[in-house]
């Protein structure tokens, strides 16, 4: 990213703005060394006004059910004049719908008021006596109030009779009765209670009925007015979308002008441009302006934080939305998006291996995508695309696992009852992955026979690889930052420590056919070195185990010393405090994190098994509800069985799908990103034209 200073003659400022908007890779900034204090005040005023008009156009498009998108053409000679002209066009459109919008607003306000009144009378809607009669009795004082348990006891302590009907949440609809002269109104006031009243003291039942009727009438009128408004907006769709595009373009033009400075003859504009686009910008502005540029320092430029620009293939840009939950990468950081495009859908698919459930999730994601497009919500569109990618991987893992809405459709009663003579599912032989291939990979599928240990080891291997790559990226980022202290005292110690779990779980590949046995051997060697109990591993394996443990110890001591140094230097801690807290953070906590971060990846196995056995349990309940039949068809045509299977799959899709998505985020944010990613940067937001600019 380069910071560019552009100087242009005043008479060419409009030409410059048009060129920068068409360039689409320039983010304006306040000049570091302004040529004067003079600004384009009209542009600063117009910038506020244009945002108001943009919001109103978006509301109109939402009410009209239009997809919120800009389109059209625009001819500009002077951007200030163009902005005023577009504002006038906006006012015309807004005034065209003003009466309808105001009427809809009044109807909505009245509806809210009536609903509030309806909620207030709801507890007493069955009382058919006029309150005038009830409240003017010659023998007792009465009041209708809503009270809680404490207030009920307080009223009874004062000699008041309380007749209640429970409403829930510690609320009671109450008829309070007191003898004449007890001054019930004062008692209620003292307890902070309000006596329920209706207009003209009519019966609550009649008042409730009147409110319902008025609400229904208003809702009918409101629906009609909304339809009328939507129809009119749809007729104006082209004009509204063109105006929306013009307003967005004006906003970006005013953004450039509002930050520019001017002198008697020149205008100064500054901003950021991606390195690779500098030559193209120079060619575009060759006859318009004079350009100079500089590159920000990687580290230590405290007064300047350049925006981060990461050019990604269009297909993986949506995964940036996941990164943005954590934060935008700083300009010196490697964007984790490339890392995420592989790991996020992959981990999701491993934890959600069911073809049928993943297919439903895919269809929902496509609907969610179209909904986001219609609402003009960029975040919704990006999130839905992340779900689409993840569900596609889950479909693949579901194919491999031969799961389709649980075990019944493929494995049938044979899988459910673990009975080789029981019937298989209707998809058993039609499944794209044949049984012969499934049997070959069953040792690494969580639900396969005798596969638990293998899948635990593979989960730990996957975790150790991802953690090692994360710490390696941390070292690379520190090198890019050009901060030696950050490299040698923060990132390098972690990299050294996380070499060990990678080595441990790669060791089994020396004999892949006996991976489980080889891993058991080296883990026994580590256990023997630590606890001096049991039998040592073979000499060569034991030596490697000893080296790995010593390596971790050296790494933890290094990390302890580094943290102590940083605490003493930057936090001004005493030597004793630095040593103690350095040990807690750099030694003890780092050792715990080494274990917990690696073991945390077992959740990949756990959620895959949980998903299978949730559906297995519901399938078995459906089987029992059908009366333990010997025929699979009897389960599928039994009404109770069908309901149970549908509920089970809906729970698996909605609840577990959400949990798996959250756990996938957690593995990335907590276990991986914390090793290399800070996310304290700001996003590159270039100005651009949203309509076609014509001469």
Secondary structure, DSSP 8 states (H G I E B T S, - for coil): -EEEEEEEEGGGHHHHHHHHHHH--EEEE--SS-S-SB--HHHHHHHHHHHHHHHHHHHHHHHTT-------EEE-S-HHHHHHHHHHHHHHHHHHTHHHHHHHHHHHHHHHHHHHHHHHHGGGTT--S-HHHHHT-SSEEEEEEEE-HHHHHHHHHTT-EEEEEEEETTEEEEEEEEETTS-HHHHHHHTT------GGG--HHHHHHHHHHHHHHHHHHHHHHHHHHHHHHHHTHHHHHHHHHHHHHHHHHHHHHHH-EE-SSEEEEEEEE-GGGHHHHHHHTTTT-EEEEEE--SS--TT----B-----GGGGGGHHHHHHH-B--TTS--THHHHHHHHHHHHHHH---HHHHHHHHHHHHHHHHHHHHHT-HHHHHHHHHHHHHHHHHHHHHHHHT-STTTTTTTHHHHHHT-TTS---TTTTT-SS-HHHHHHHGGGSTTSTT-HHHHHHHHHHHHHHHHHHHHHHHHHHHHHHT-HHHIIIIIHHHHHHTHHHHHHHHGGGGGGGGHHHHHHHHHHHHHHHHH--S----HHHHHHHHHHHHHHHHHHHHHHHHHHHHHHHHS---HHHHHHHHIIIIIIHHHHHHHHHHHTTHHHHHHHHHHHHHHHHHHHHHHHHTTS-S-HHHHHH-HHHHHHHHHHHHHIIIIIHHHHHHHHHHIIIIIIIHHH----B-B---B--SSEEE-
